[in-house]
Amino acid sequence: ERADEIAGYINRVPSVSQVPGAGFLEPMSKTLTFNQISWQTPQLPGLIRGLDLRIGFGERVALLSLQPTPAFALASMIPRFIDPDLGQVLIDGRDIRQSTLESLRAEAIFVGGQDPVFNASVLENITCGQTDITRQQAHEAAKLVHADHFIRTLPKSYETLLGEHGAALDPGQSFRLSLARAIVREPALLVIEEPTVPLDAETKAMLDDAYQRIASDRTLIFLPSRLSTVKKCTRIVLIHEGKVAVDGVHEQLVRSNELYRHWEYIRFNPYRDEAE
């Protein structure tokens, strides 16, 4: 039975594949476009339906939905973790399905809120074994996202072993390590899913500063778990009933948009449960 399971896994047909003749993708310099995107699952029919969205280079966008799945699914289409059932995702006017997966995922990196650490040293967790990334570059990336300080408090600094049999990191430290892993590759487009676990005040302040530091000369798309992150974005996009229903900034939307106020209420109002 186990052998059959292994064989089934090995022989599976991946939902995302590289097309013959795919070319190298240049770093995003103008726009990320979602053109008439539709996507669903058997359990969630019509989750995204004919969605259109255009994001300019250098924007800092909070991507939201009342339930997390639509926003997460749309963000997952950028590095092609999934493909839309219909429609196109374009970077600078080029369908990303016509690009090699390697070049796409080098320029459009997804940082997960619960990304695990590898059973390797801190340095290897940042470089992932890429010999073209120098120790100095890894150190600079760690400094940029406020990871260098806690790394140097570990028993062997950057040579400390992490993972199952190594040193343990708290969620905030693991997340900053993931940010360093992404930033050292200098992507033009970065998708950041924030941790859903509570973070202490010091970690929150360091993340706010880290986002400010890494925003220069790149596009940031957030799947946020903190209202402070949403407020500091230059643009807020809320998906509802499969389409973009809200597009603006926090100060404007919180005064004028009922759907956005509802999203804020169900996510952040401390008296919601009591009222219900």
KOLSE-371233 format. One record per residue (C-alpha): x negated, y negated, z negated; residue in three letters. Coordinates in steps of 0.5 Angstrom, whole numbers, plus 500, padded with zeros to 3 digits. Each point is the difference from the previous one (the first is absolute). Example, Ala and Ser with C-alpha at 12.3 -4.5 7.8 and 13.67 -1.06 7.14 Angstrom:
475509484Ala;498493502Ser;
//
This chain:
500500500Glu;494495498Arg;497502507Ala;506498504Asp;501494496Glu;492498502Ile;501502507Ala;507496501Gly;496494497Tyr;494501505Ile;505501506Asn;505494498Arg;501495506Val;498493497Pro;505495501Ser;495495501Val;495501506Ser;495497504Gln;502499508Val;495502505Pro;496494502Gly;501496494Ala;496494500Gly;496496495Phe;504495496Leu;497493499Glu;501497493Pro;507496499Met;499493502Ser;507497502Lys;506504498Thr;503507497Leu;507501504Thr;505505498Phe;505501506Asn;506503500Gln;498505494Ile;505505498Ser;498506495Trp;504505496Gln;499507497Thr;506505499Pro;501498493Gln;500492502Leu;503499506Pro;500493503Gly;495498495Leu;496495505Ile;505498506Arg;497495506Gly;496496495Leu;496495503Asp;494496496Leu;494496502Arg;494498496Ile;495495501Gly;493501499Phe;498498493Gly;507500497Glu;501503493Arg;506504500Val;504503495Ala;504506503Leu;506502496Leu;507504500Ser;505501495Leu;498508500Gln;492501501Pro;501505506Thr;501495506Pro;495495498Ala;495506499Phe;502503506Ala;499494504Leu;493498497Ala;498508501Ser;501499508Met;494495500Ile;494505499Pro;505505503Arg;501504494Phe;507501504Ile;502498506Asp;507496502Pro;506505503Asp;501494505Leu;496493501Gly;493498500Gln;495497495Val;495496504Leu;494496497Ile;498494505Asp;505503505Gly;497507500Arg;504506498Asp;496503495Ile;502507502Arg;495499506Gln;494499495Ser;496505497Thr;502502493Leu;493498498Glu;500493502Ser;507499498Leu;498502493Arg;494497499Ala;503493502Glu;507501496Ala;499503494Ile;505502495Phe;498500492Val;505504496Gly;502498493Gly;499508498Gln;494501504Asp;496506496Pro;492499499Val;496505504Phe;496506496Asn;494496501Ala;495494498Ser;503493499Val;496498506Leu;502506504Glu;507498499Asn;499493503Ile;496502506Thr;504507501Cys;493502503Gly;499495505Gln;493499501Thr;501494504Asp;503497493Ile;494497496Thr;499501492Arg;500492500Gln;506500505Gln;504504495Ala;498496494His;502493503Glu;507504502Ala;501502492Ala;498493498Lys;505497505Leu;506504497Val;497499492His;498508500Ala;493499499Asp;500498493His;504506498Phe;495504504Ile;494498497Arg;503502493Thr;501507502Leu;494505498Pro;496500506Lys;503494503Ser;501501508Tyr;497507499Glu;506502495Thr;504506502Leu;507499501Leu;506505501Gly;502506497Glu;493502496His;498493499Gly;502493497Ala;507498500Ala;502493502Leu;507497498Asp;505498506Pro;497493500Gly;493502501Gln;502505505Ser;504495504Phe;494495501Arg;496506502Leu;504501505Ser;500493502Leu;493500500Ala;500506505Arg;504496505Ala;497494500Ile;493503501Val;502502507Arg;502492501Glu;507502503Pro;504494504Ala;507503497Leu;501503493Leu;506503497Val;500500493Ile;505504496Glu;500498493Glu;500505494Pro;506501497Thr;497501493Val;500494495Pro;493497500Leu;497495494Asp;500493501Ala;492500501Glu;501505506Thr;506496503Lys;496493500Ala;494504503Met;504503506Leu;503493501Asp;493497501Asp;498506504Ala;506499505Tyr;498493501Gln;493502501Arg;502505505Ile;505496504Ala;495496504Ser;500502508Asp;504506499Arg;508501500Thr;502503493Leu;507504500Ile;502502493Phe;505505497Leu;500496494Pro;502503493Ser;499493496Arg;504494501Leu;494495500Ser;497504506Thr;507498504Val;500493498Lys;492499502Lys;502503507Cys;501495506Thr;506504502Arg;505505497Ile;503505505Val;506504497Leu;503506504Ile;507501499His;505505504Glu;494502505Gly;498493502Lys;497493497Val;505497496Ala;496495497Val;494496502Asp;497494496Gly;496498494Val;502501493His;502493498Glu;504499505Gln;503507500Leu;502501493Val;504493500Arg;504502507Ser;500507501Asn;504505496Glu;497506503Leu;493498498Tyr;503498493Arg;503507499His;494503502Trp;496496495Glu;505502494Tyr;500507501Ile;493501500Arg;498495495Phe;505497496Asn;499503493Pro;507499497Tyr;503504506Arg;501507497Asp;503497494Glu;505496504Ala;502506504Glu;
//
